[in-house]
Amino acid sequence: MAQTDSSAPARKPRRANVQIDRLDELAGTDLADLCEITAEAIIDGEGFLWIKVPPLRVLENYWKGVLLVPERSLYVGRLDGRIVGTAQLYHPSPNNEAGAFAVELTTFFIAPWARGHGVARGILKRLFREARQRGYKNIDLHVRADRSAAIALFEAHGFECWGEKPRYARLKGRYIGGRYYTKQLG
């Protein structure tokens, strides 16, 4: 039986490399990564309103389409080079002058197996910086009320709940509430 030397320093687990990018085009395995983590998030219940995993072609078309919409900016979190999370800033249309001060955060999720590495916090920091640079004063979002980890993250980063909707989503024949948040940037 091998003995361990208790005087030897304990090895720290290798820290994962986290990178946050704005994605303007798909390269390498980006599309495959996005489709895979989207399917995993849907199965986990965070599929930004999808209930069942759609066919791969539908997921591919969705992500390709996001990059074509001028009012959307796609941000991805990478863990050791692989996309493991996403968020989008949905910008007001040019004719919405009265609402041009606010941007909406949408499709924000991290693959279940990649949580706990700071990717979500990194994405939020990047979104706040980019939104301020573009002159936005508020970021708004909505989330299912049963997503307690997401709600805790948003509230820890200064989002304030301004409203609730009892019938936000319907899953397996049952209604689930939703919460609406805003964060003032300046």
N, C-alpha and C positions, 0 to 999 in steps of 0.2 A: 504494500500500500504506500503510495507516495505521500510524503510529508510536505506541508507548506511552511514556508519561512514567514512567520508573522512579523518579522522585522523588515521585510521587503515592503516598499511603498505599494499601496493598492493602485492598480491600473485604472485610470479614468476611461470610461467609454469614449470612443471617438466622437467628437462633436460633428454633427451633420452640417454640411454647407448649405445655407439657406440663401436664396437669391430671389428678388422680386423684380419682375420685368413687365414693361408694357409691351403687349404683343400686337404688332401691326401686320405681321405676315406669319404664316405657318412654315416651319422649317424642321427638318429631321423628323423626330418622333413626336412633335408637338400635337398633331391631330390625333394620333393614336393615344397619346397620354391623356388628352382632354376627353376623348370618348370613354376611355377606361375609367377615369376617376368620376366622370359623370354617372356612368352606370353604377359604380360602387356607391356614390352618394344617393342615388335614387333608391337602391336597395336598403341603404341605411336610413332612408326617410328624409333626406335633405336634397332631393332632386329638383329644387326650385320649381315646384308644382307638378312635376311629372310624378305619377304614382307607379307606373310600370316602366321598365327599361324598354325604350323603343328600339326598332331595328338600327343596326350600326349606321346605315346610310342616312337615317333621320338625324342621328347624333352628329355625323360628319357634316351634313348640310346645315345644321344649327350653328356649329362653331364657325364654319366657313362664312355663313351669313352674318354672324356677329361682326366680323371684320369688314364687311361691306357697308354697314350702317354708319353714316357719318356721326350720328348722335351717340354712338357707343364707343367707349374706350375699354379694352380688355386688358386686365392685369392678371399675371399668373405668378404663383409662388412655386419655386423649384426647390427640391431637396436633392442634393447631390446631382444636379443637372436635370432631373426628371420633374415634369409638371405634376404637382400634387394638390394644387388649389387654384381657385379663380375668384375674381370679383370683376364687376363691370361698373363703370360710371356711366349713367344714362343722362346725357346732357339735354337741356331744354332745346326744343326746336327753335330755329332763328325767328319765327314769328311770335314766340312766347317772351316778349320783352318784359312783361310784368313779373314773370317767374324766372327770369334769367339769373337771379342771384343764387338759385339752389340747384343742386345736382342730386340724382338718386343713385344710391348704392344698391346693386342688384346682383343676383346669381353669385353670392359669396358663399363658398364652401371649401372645405379641406377634406381630402380623402381620409376616410376613417383611420387607416393604418398610419397616416402621416401626421396625426395630431400630436401636440405636445412638444414640437420643435421650434415654436415661435413663428411659423409661417403665417398664421392668421394675424398676429400682431404686426408682422412685417408688412403684410399687404395693407392693413389699415393705415399704418404710418405713411406708406407711399401714397395711398389715396388722399390722405389729408394734405400732404405736401403738394401733390399735383393739383388738387382742387383749389387750394389757396393760390398757387401760381396762376391758375386760370381765372382768378377773381371771384370764385364762388364764396358766398358767406355762410351757406348752410349745406349740410349733407343730410338727406332724408333716406329712410329705409323702412321696410315692413318685414315682419318675421312671424312664423307660426308660434303661438304661445307655448307650445310644448318643446320648443328648442331651447332648453334652459342654458346650455353651455354657450350658445350664440348670444342669447340675451345677456348673460353675465359678461361676456366679452364686450358687447356694445356698451353696456352701462359702465363698465370699468374704463372705457375710452371716452366717456363724456356724453354719450347719447342719452337723451331724455325722452321718456315715453309720453306721448301727447294724446294717444287714443288707443282704444281697443275695439275689436270687431268680433262678436261672438261666433259668427258664421264666416270665418275667413277661408277655411278649406274643408273639404269633405273626404274622409278616408274610411274605407270599409263600412260605409253606411252611417258614419258618425261625424258630426261637425266638430271642428277644432277651431278655437279662437285664434286671433292674430293681434299683434301689437304694432303700433306705428311709432317711429322714433325720428328725432331730429337732433342734429348737433350743429351748434353755431361755430363757425370757423373764425369769425372776426367781425 
